[in-house]
Amino acid sequence: MTNIQFACKTFSTDQILKCSFNLSTTDLIILKLLLSKKEKFYSTKEITDKIARDRTTVQRSLSTLVEKNLVIRRQKNAPKGGYSYFYAAMDKNEIKVRIKDTIDSFHEVLINNVELL
């Protein structure tokens, strides 16, 4: 984890990631797990087991991450009917670009407000 110093406050990369996408702590834990495994798809159960959270909590976070376009969801049909979902993180570079865009927008707002002083 990297820290960024801003005058009177230091921001961790986790804080920047959480703030950039308005993520909960569980959302962040799941995203970091998925980002750590390039092109690996996890089932909800695998994620639940790895992060020791309740299945419904994991499902809710996964839905949030898919909605925010940070995670890809793939459906796998079972031979005898039914299906399962598997999840993987979006490309790290794409996420970095989105964070940079958020920071750039924040910077622009700050500059505009400083000019009002």
C-alpha positions as CSV (number, residue, x, y, z in Angstrom):
1,M,0.0,0.0,0.0
2,T,1.3,3.4,-1.0
3,N,0.6,6.6,1.0
4,I,0.2,10.0,-0.6
5,Q,1.0,13.1,1.4
6,F,-1.3,16.1,0.9
7,A,-0.2,18.9,3.2
8,C,-2.0,18.0,6.5
9,K,-3.3,14.5,5.5
10,T,-1.8,11.3,4.1
11,F,-4.0,9.1,1.9
12,S,-3.5,5.4,1.5
13,T,-4.1,3.8,-1.9
14,D,-6.9,1.9,-0.2
15,Q,-8.6,5.2,0.8
16,I,-8.1,6.6,-2.7
17,L,-9.7,3.4,-4.3
18,K,-12.6,3.5,-1.8
19,C,-13.2,7.2,-2.4
20,S,-12.8,7.1,-6.1
21,F,-15.6,4.6,-6.5
22,N,-17.6,5.0,-3.2
23,L,-16.8,1.5,-2.0
24,S,-17.5,-0.1,1.3
25,T,-14.8,-2.0,3.2
26,T,-16.1,-5.3,1.9
27,D,-16.3,-4.0,-1.7
28,L,-12.6,-3.0,-1.4
29,I,-11.5,-6.3,0.1
30,I,-13.3,-8.2,-2.7
31,L,-11.9,-5.9,-5.4
32,K,-8.4,-6.3,-4.1
33,L,-8.7,-10.1,-4.0
34,L,-9.9,-10.1,-7.6
35,L,-7.2,-7.7,-8.7
36,S,-4.5,-9.9,-7.2
37,K,-5.4,-12.8,-9.5
38,K,-5.0,-11.8,-13.1
39,E,-7.7,-13.3,-15.4
40,K,-8.9,-15.6,-12.6
41,F,-12.7,-16.0,-12.1
42,Y,-14.0,-16.8,-8.6
43,S,-17.3,-18.2,-7.6
44,T,-19.3,-16.5,-4.8
45,K,-18.4,-19.4,-2.5
46,E,-14.7,-19.1,-3.2
47,I,-14.8,-15.4,-2.4
48,T,-16.9,-16.0,0.7
49,D,-14.4,-18.6,1.9
50,K,-11.4,-16.4,1.2
51,I,-12.6,-13.2,2.9
52,A,-14.6,-14.8,5.7
53,R,-17.8,-12.8,5.1
54,D,-21.4,-13.9,4.9
55,R,-22.6,-15.1,1.5
56,T,-25.3,-12.4,1.2
57,T,-22.8,-9.7,2.1
58,V,-20.4,-10.9,-0.6
59,Q,-23.3,-11.1,-3.2
60,R,-24.3,-7.5,-2.4
61,S,-20.7,-6.3,-2.7
62,L,-20.3,-8.2,-6.0
63,S,-23.5,-6.6,-7.4
64,T,-22.1,-3.2,-6.4
65,L,-18.8,-3.9,-8.0
66,V,-20.4,-5.2,-11.2
67,E,-22.7,-2.1,-11.3
68,K,-19.7,0.2,-10.9
69,N,-18.0,-1.6,-13.8
70,L,-15.0,-2.7,-11.6
71,V,-15.8,-6.5,-11.8
72,I,-16.9,-8.7,-14.7
73,R,-19.6,-11.4,-14.1
74,R,-19.7,-14.5,-16.2
75,Q,-22.5,-17.1,-16.1
76,K,-21.7,-20.8,-16.4
77,N,-24.6,-23.0,-17.2
78,A,-24.8,-26.4,-15.4
79,P,-25.2,-29.5,-17.6
80,K,-28.5,-30.5,-15.8
81,G,-29.9,-27.0,-15.7
82,G,-29.3,-24.0,-13.5
83,Y,-26.2,-21.8,-13.6
84,S,-23.5,-20.2,-11.5
85,Y,-21.8,-16.8,-11.6
86,F,-18.1,-16.3,-11.6
87,Y,-16.3,-13.0,-11.1
88,A,-13.0,-11.3,-12.1
89,A,-11.7,-7.8,-11.8
90,M,-11.6,-5.4,-14.8
91,D,-8.2,-4.6,-16.2
92,K,-6.0,-2.8,-13.6
93,N,-5.0,-0.2,-16.1
94,E,-8.6,0.7,-16.9
95,I,-9.3,1.1,-13.2
96,K,-6.2,3.3,-12.8
97,V,-7.3,5.6,-15.7
98,R,-10.7,5.9,-14.0
99,I,-9.1,6.8,-10.7
100,K,-6.9,9.4,-12.4
101,D,-10.0,10.9,-14.1
102,T,-11.7,11.2,-10.7
103,I,-8.6,12.8,-9.2
104,D,-8.3,15.2,-12.1
105,S,-12.0,16.2,-11.7
106,F,-11.4,16.7,-7.9
107,H,-8.3,18.8,-8.7
108,E,-10.3,21.0,-11.1
109,V,-13.0,21.6,-8.4
110,L,-10.3,22.5,-5.8
111,I,-8.6,24.9,-8.2
112,N,-11.9,26.6,-9.0
113,N,-12.8,27.0,-5.4
114,V,-9.4,28.3,-4.4
115,E,-9.7,30.9,-7.1
116,L,-12.9,32.1,-5.3
117,L,-10.9,33.0,-2.2
